Amino acid sequence: MKSFLIYGAGGHANVLADLISLSGAIVLAMFSDQPPASDNPLIQPYQSSLYREVPLILGIGNNEARQQLSATVSHTFAVLLHPAAYIAASAVIGEGSVVLAKAVVQVNSIIGKHTIINSGVVIDHDAVIGDYAHIAGNAYVGGGAIIGKGALIGQGAIIMRNAVIKQGEIVPPLTVVS
């Protein structure tokens, strides 16, 4: 049976654990630097020597924290794609990235490393999403748009065709950027 590790134990990590279970795989451990907020026996401090051959996914919603952790973790990184997402065959998904339920990633789109494409997001053709970005639920990124490294696109935001969002920029929920 396929197995994964998750670094994180909060909300986003739990969504990823559910996705892993849905795909018929198992989570062997959930690493956390904080004391566990639940009785989940899988939660423990990160150990680079534990399950060396098992891929890990960063279950951290904060873009900066996800970037910092990616530099310290010695495991290989997984890519998680929800079975209810559509990813075009020509799309490129970077290591450590996740595409959640009902998301659409159209032809020739490029999704960077450790990027979150949340539920219901549409990434239209030829869009480029930078490393460590987070596209929140139900947002739309138009064809040819460029989303910079570490950017956060809020829930329901619309990024119009060929728009450019700078590195680290935060687009508030329900905003239209042309």
N, C-alpha and C positions, 0 to 999 in steps of 0.2 A: 504494500500500500504506500502511495506517495505521502511524504510528510514535509512539513514546513516548521520554521521557527518564526516567531513574531517578536520584534523589539517594540514594546509598548504594551500597555494594559488598560488603556482608556477606551473611549467610545470608538475611535477609528480602528484601533486594534481589534475590538470586539466585532466590528463589521467585517474585517478581514478574516477573523477566525470563523465567522459564519459562512463567508464565501468559500473558504478552504473546506469546511465541512460539506457544503453544498456540492462541491466538485468531487466528493468521495475521498478526499485526502484527510490527514489528521494534523493537528498542531501538537508538537512534542513539548514545546516550552514557550512561554511568553516572558520576555525579559523586561524588567522595570528597574529604574534607579530609585524609585519611590517605594515606600512601604505599601504592600498590597492593600487596596481599598475593599477587596472582597476575599472570600475564602477559596478562591480558585487555586488549586494545588499546582497548576502549571506556572504560576507567576514566581519568578526568582530573579536575582541579580544576573546581569550578563556575564557569561563565561565563554571566552573565545575557544576554549578546549572542548566544550560540550557539543556533541553532535556535529563534528567538523564537516561531515559530508552532506549535511542537510541545508538546503537554501533558506535564507532569511528574508523577511520583508519588514520594512520599517513601518510600524503601525502608529506613526506620530503625525498628527494633523498639522502641526506648526512647521512651516517651510524652513525656517532657520534652524530649528532643532533637528529636523530631518537631514538637512545638509551637514550639520556638525557631526551627527551620529554616523552618517555614511562614511566619514573619513576615519572613524575609530573602530568600526566593526570589521572583524577579519573573516567572517563568513562570506560565501558567495551570495548574490542577491537574486531573488526570484522576481518574476513578473506575474501578476495575478489579473486574469481577465474573466469577468463574470460571464456565465453562459448565456445570460439574457442581454448581453451587450453585442453590438455589431461592430466589428473591426474589419475594414477593407483589407484585402490581401496585400495591397501596396503600401499600407500604413506601416510606419516604423514605431515600435514601442520600446523605449529605453529601459535598461536594467533597473529593477527596483520599483517600477511604476505599476500602478493599479488602474484598471478601468472597471467601474462598478455597474450595477444593474441598469439596464435601459439606456446606457450611454451609446452614442454612435460616433465612430471615428472614421471619417470618409477617406476616399482615395488620396494617396500621396501626402497624407498628413504625417507629421513627425512629432512624436511625443518624447520629450527628454527623459533623463534619468530621475528616478525617485519622484515622479510626478503623480498627482492624484487627479484622475478624471472621475468626478463623483457621479452619483445616480442622476440619470436623465439628461446629462450633458450632451450637446451636439458639437462636435469638432468638424467643421465642413472641409471640403477638399483643399489640399495644398496649404493648410494652416501649419504653423510651427509653434509648438509649446515648449518653452525652455525647461531646463533641469530645475527640479525642486519647486515647480509651480503647483498651484492647486486651483482647479476649476471647480467651483462649488456647484451643488445640485441645480439642475435645470437651466444652467447658463448655456448660451449659444456663442460659438466662436466662428465667425464667418470665413468664407474661403479666402485663402491667402493672408489671413491675419497672422501677426507675429506676437506671441506672448513671451515677455522676457523672463529670464531666470529668476526664480523665487517670487514671481508675481502671484497675487491672489485675486481671482475673479469671483466676486460675490454671487450668492444665489440669485438665479434668474436674470443676471446681467446679460446684455447683448453686446457683443463685440462685432462691429460691422465688418464687412468684407475689406480686406487689405489694411485694416487698422493696426496700429503698433502700440503695444503696451510695454512700457519700459521695465527694466530689471527692478525687482522688488516693489513695483507699484501695486497698490491696493485699489481695486475697482469695487465700489460699494454695491450691495445687492440692488437689483432692479435698475441699474444704471445702463444707459445706452451710450456706447463709445463709437464715434464714427471716424 
